[in-house]
Amino acid sequence: MDAIAAAKRVHRELDLQRRVTGDAGQIDVFETIGELDIPLVFKPLTSALGLCLPAPLRGIMVTTRRGLHIQRFTAAHELGHVILEHHGSVDCEILERGPFAPTGSRDLQEVAADAFAAEFLLPRWLYRHHIRSQGWTVNGHLRNPDVVYQLSLRMGASYEATCWGLVSHQILPQGEVDALRKVPVARLKSKLGGEFKPRNSWADVWRLTNKDNGARVVGNPDDLLRIELEEAAGSGYQWEVEALRGAGYLILSDESAFSRDPLLYGARAVRILIARPPAAGVGTVTLRETQLWGNGAADDPAFSVALALQGPELGGLSRADRRRLGLQP
């Protein structure tokens, strides 16, 4: 309980709820560590996920040999050690343990750091923010593993950790979450991408809709984007997908789906694009819905997302620290 209270205190002191819900929708733990003036460095550790140096040295080191989700949780775990004024720690196994994992003979210091990390990265208010932004409901959507997977991407956490948060915040009962956890994430990715798959098992498939307009997407360079946008095809409107190609995106699939139950002539279609980002994966992509025979107008519908598909931290200072110090990313 002390660890959870400490995580909430950091949220308040840094005004994270307002900042996060007005930006990317996920808590940047690396930026937080820098704002708290705690040294953070990334190294290719082979025997540990991360470590925390004791006072008076005080500092955090995180491995570069894991994906971004594990790096984020490891950094939050080590930040917990610092905030809670624990002794130095070398952590070989963190891996986003669930809130009901048996503690056994585990050091209570490690249990507390886990609790801090879970509350810091996955607070109840962040669940509420994304659920409201997407128009999801608990009964209608959150029992669907496809929805929970997309929720996990927006919160910057693993599917497993996001499921545990649904239990710990009493959003869903444990029995239903146990059923969600049994669904292989690979199956969820395959369902979204169809015959197209990310280049590696760590990458994800984002399902972006009109409700993501103006959002900031933080992920991996090998992620796939599935963009589903309503389109007034019956009125001669189409989304200009050439903007994606012009930005270096590879269009893998481009289809339109029409409602057939009931069949309504002139109804809006849904344009479904599956795209592979360019190597850089950073920048803003804007699509406009224009009439085929028109020259475009300022009030034409637009869809825009800012992408930061840079993946895990690669070594040395974090990207957040580099930005703060005015260094090259």
Order of alpha helices (4+ residues) and beta strands (2+ residues): alpha-alpha-alpha-beta-beta-beta-alpha-beta-alpha-alpha-alpha-alpha-alpha-alpha-beta-beta-beta-beta-alpha-beta-beta-beta-beta-alpha
